[in-house]
């Protein structure tokens, strides 16, 4: 599992944009987002660097958590 803290994720539009970005680079992965705590969790086959870059490309600032 990958986990990122994304402090600049503040609304449902952000959730949609980040989910779309992650699914683009890891289509088989499961994406769980906790908007209240600014956390994005990805389960499944996903490369951390590629996922992090996709979130950055979507306009957000992901910080890996516990990895």
Backbone as ProteinMPNN parsed JSONL, in Angstrom:
{"seq_chain_A": "XXXXXXXXXXXXXXXXXXXXXXXXXXXXXXXXXXXXXXXXXXXXXXXXXXXXXXXXXXXXXXXXXXX", "coords_chain_A": {"N_chain_A": [[0.843, -1.183, 0.0], [0.483, 2.215, -0.795], [0.835, 5.435, 0.628], [-0.06, 8.804, 0.83], [0.221, 12.117, 2.082], [-1.665, 14.865, 1.321], [-1.766, 17.982, 1.594], [-2.838, 20.151, 0.225], [-5.192, 19.251, -0.836], [-8.45, 19.868, -0.809], [-11.185, 19.683, -1.358], [-14.078, 18.091, -2.94], [-13.674, 18.221, -5.689], [-10.885, 18.172, -5.824], [-10.461, 15.586, -4.841], [-11.564, 14.062, -6.921], [-9.861, 14.801, -9.06], [-7.353, 13.874, -8.182], [-7.87, 11.142, -7.853], [-8.435, 10.438, -10.525], [-5.936, 11.015, -11.698], [-4.254, 9.142, -10.405], [-5.469, 6.717, -11.183], [-4.969, 6.836, -13.886], [-2.248, 6.225, -14.158], [-2.06, 3.885, -12.727], [-4.146, 1.788, -13.338], [-5.348, -0.552, -12.293], [-5.231, -0.299, -9.598], [-6.576, 0.316, -6.307], [-8.061, 3.183, -5.061], [-8.219, 5.089, -2.202], [-9.522, 7.803, -0.499], [-9.118, 10.073, 2.103], [-10.5, 12.815, 2.815], [-10.829, 14.578, 4.979], [-8.543, 14.159, 6.562], [-6.602, 14.578, 4.725], [-5.433, 12.446, 3.256], [-4.235, 10.051, 0.912], [-4.652, 6.824, -0.157], [-3.305, 4.041, -1.778], [-3.946, 0.92, -3.032], [-2.597, -2.047, -4.342], [-0.962, -2.849, -7.48], [1.337, -0.492, -7.949], [3.678, 1.984, -8.694], [5.554, 3.934, -6.537], [6.982, 6.344, -7.17], [5.995, 6.987, -9.716], [3.238, 7.285, -9.234], [3.317, 9.394, -7.388], [4.404, 11.411, -9.02], [2.317, 11.66, -10.864], [0.299, 12.736, -9.268], [1.47, 15.175, -8.608], [1.597, 16.27, -11.196], [-1.096, 16.679, -11.544], [-1.448, 18.91, -10.086], [-1.007, 19.012, -7.338], [0.532, 18.577, -4.049], [1.98, 15.95, -3.01], [3.053, 14.104, -0.149], [4.949, 11.396, 0.796], [3.842, 8.971, 3.178], [4.991, 7.183, 5.868], [6.605, 5.512, 4.268]], "CA_chain_A": [[0.0, 0.0, 0.0], [1.134, 3.518, -0.796], [0.037, 6.444, 1.318], [0.452, 10.166, 0.68], [-0.495, 13.236, 2.685], [-1.794, 15.909, 0.308], [-2.349, 19.078, 2.367], [-3.589, 21.084, -0.624], [-6.423, 18.588, -1.272], [-9.397, 20.513, 0.105], [-12.6, 19.565, -1.734], [-14.408, 16.926, -3.755], [-13.018, 18.367, -6.994], [-9.519, 17.682, -5.603], [-10.555, 14.129, -4.721], [-11.762, 13.537, -8.271], [-8.661, 15.032, -9.87], [-6.285, 12.987, -7.708], [-8.274, 9.774, -8.2], [-8.249, 10.294, -11.977], [-4.497, 10.994, -11.973], [-3.702, 7.858, -9.945], [-6.013, 5.653, -12.03], [-4.331, 6.94, -15.204], [-0.945, 5.546, -14.131], [-2.219, 2.593, -12.052], [-5.578, 1.537, -13.54], [-5.845, -1.682, -11.505], [-5.099, 0.014, -8.175], [-7.722, 0.834, -5.567], [-7.723, 4.493, -4.491], [-9.066, 5.485, -1.074], [-9.148, 9.161, -0.117], [-9.661, 10.609, 3.354], [-10.394, 14.259, 2.609], [-10.704, 15.252, 6.275], [-7.157, 14.051, 7.046], [-5.728, 14.853, 3.584], [-4.676, 11.233, 2.961], [-4.537, 9.257, -0.274], [-4.106, 5.473, -0.014], [-3.396, 3.279, -3.019], [-3.721, -0.51, -2.846], [-2.418, -2.758, -5.598], [0.274, -2.648, -8.235], [1.569, 0.921, -8.251], [5.027, 2.469, -8.404], [5.44, 5.153, -5.731], [7.488, 7.528, -7.872], [5.091, 7.296, -10.826], [2.002, 7.795, -8.645], [3.602, 10.712, -6.821], [4.554, 12.333, -10.147], [0.984, 11.887, -11.439], [-0.412, 13.655, -8.367], [2.112, 16.484, -8.818], [1.154, 16.752, -12.512], [-2.485, 17.109, -11.388], [-1.424, 20.211, -9.42], [-1.016, 18.862, -5.878], [1.831, 18.363, -3.411], [1.914, 14.752, -2.184], [4.194, 13.738, 0.685], [4.802, 10.001, 1.211], [3.629, 8.725, 4.599], [5.411, 5.876, 6.354], [7.248, 4.668, 3.255]], "C_chain_A": [[0.884, 1.241, 0.0], [0.223, 4.497, -0.076], [0.729, 7.796, 1.18], [-0.418, 11.126, 1.479], [-0.477, 14.345, 1.635], [-2.529, 17.082, 0.964], [-3.188, 20.018, 1.511], [-4.801, 20.431, -1.293], [-7.523, 19.035, -0.309], [-10.872, 20.294, -0.212], [-12.829, 18.326, -2.595], [-13.84, 17.012, -5.168], [-11.58, 17.837, -6.904], [-9.504, 16.153, -5.558], [-10.691, 13.502, -6.108], [-10.518, 13.66, -9.134], [-7.536, 14.081, -9.475], [-6.619, 11.538, -8.049], [-8.039, 9.512, -9.681], [-6.763, 10.191, -12.322], [-3.878, 9.655, -11.584], [-4.176, 6.732, -10.854], [-5.404, 5.674, -13.429], [-3.009, 6.17, -15.243], [-0.991, 4.172, -13.476], [-3.691, 2.171, -12.132], [-6.161, 0.406, -12.698], [-5.84, -1.396, -10.004], [-6.427, 0.52, -7.6], [-7.288, 2.129, -4.88], [-8.731, 4.823, -3.405], [-8.589, 6.857, -0.616], [-9.891, 9.575, 1.143], [-9.469, 12.127, 3.294], [-10.163, 15.003, 3.918], [-9.263, 15.261, 6.778], [-6.13, 14.239, 5.928], [-4.865, 13.652, 3.209], [-5.184, 10.557, 1.696], [-3.855, 7.911, -0.074], [-4.345, 4.713, -1.308], [-3.035, 1.828, -2.716], [-3.561, -1.141, -4.221], [-1.088, -2.418, -6.24], [0.426, -1.178, -8.617], [2.979, 1.301, -7.824], [4.934, 3.824, -7.704], [5.863, 6.398, -6.498], [6.545, 7.952, -8.996], [3.786, 7.878, -10.303], [2.215, 9.199, -8.09], [3.724, 11.755, -7.936], [3.203, 12.65, -10.78], [0.182, 12.859, -10.585], [0.164, 15.073, -8.494], [1.64, 17.085, -10.138], [-0.299, 17.238, -12.468], [-2.585, 18.426, -10.612], [-1.38, 20.177, -7.903], [0.379, 18.528, -5.364], [1.765, 17.156, -2.476], [3.199, 14.514, -1.393], [3.991, 12.295, 1.122], [4.685, 9.886, 2.734], [4.09, 7.311, 4.924], [6.044, 4.97, 5.336], [8.733, 4.89, 3.284]], "O_chain_A": [[1.894, 1.306, 0.7], [-1.002, 4.402, -0.157], [1.937, 7.919, 1.385], [-1.637, 10.971, 1.545], [0.579, 14.719, 1.125], [-3.755, 17.169, 0.901], [-4.143, 20.619, 2.004], [-5.374, 21.002, -2.221], [-7.537, 18.639, 0.856], [-11.73, 20.679, 0.581], [-11.888, 17.607, -2.932], [-13.555, 15.984, -5.781], [-11.117, 17.136, -7.803], [-8.642, 15.511, -6.159], [-10.011, 12.526, -6.424], [-10.163, 12.729, -9.857], [-6.845, 13.543, -10.34], [-5.747, 10.787, -8.486], [-7.498, 8.469, -10.047], [-6.376, 9.366, -13.15], [-3.077, 9.095, -12.332], [-3.38, 5.884, -11.256], [-5.332, 4.636, -14.087], [-2.688, 5.535, -16.249], [-0.069, 3.375, -13.646], [-4.401, 2.19, -11.127], [-7.359, 0.411, -12.416], [-6.389, -2.175, -9.225], [-7.271, 1.068, -8.31], [-6.264, 2.161, -4.197], [-9.939, 4.839, -3.644], [-7.399, 7.057, -0.373], [-11.112, 9.448, 1.242], [-8.421, 12.651, 3.671], [-9.385, 15.956, 3.961], [-8.81, 16.251, 7.352], [-4.93, 14.08, 6.151], [-3.691, 13.816, 2.877], [-6.387, 10.496, 1.44], [-2.646, 7.844, 0.15], [-5.442, 4.736, -1.865], [-1.952, 1.544, -2.205], [-4.297, -0.813, -5.152], [-0.217, -1.793, -5.636], [-0.272, -0.683, -9.503], [3.414, 0.972, -6.721], [4.31, 4.751, -8.219], [5.158, 7.407, -6.471], [6.324, 9.145, -9.204], [3.275, 8.852, -10.856], [1.389, 10.087, -8.3], [3.203, 12.863, -7.806], [2.964, 13.786, -11.189], [-0.533, 13.71, -11.113], [-0.583, 16.052, -8.488], [1.317, 18.271, -10.2], [-0.692, 18.102, -13.252], [-3.669, 18.996, -10.491], [-1.675, 21.175, -7.246], [1.288, 18.236, -6.14], [1.522, 17.314, -1.279], [4.299, 14.702, -1.912], [2.98, 11.981, 1.752], [5.346, 10.613, 3.476], [3.623, 6.349, 4.315], [6.027, 3.752, 5.515], [9.465, 4.275, 2.508]]}, "name": "protein", "num_of_chains": 1, "seq": "XXXXXXXXXXXXXXXXXXXXXXXXXXXXXXXXXXXXXXXXXXXXXXXXXXXXXXXXXXXXXXXXXXX"}
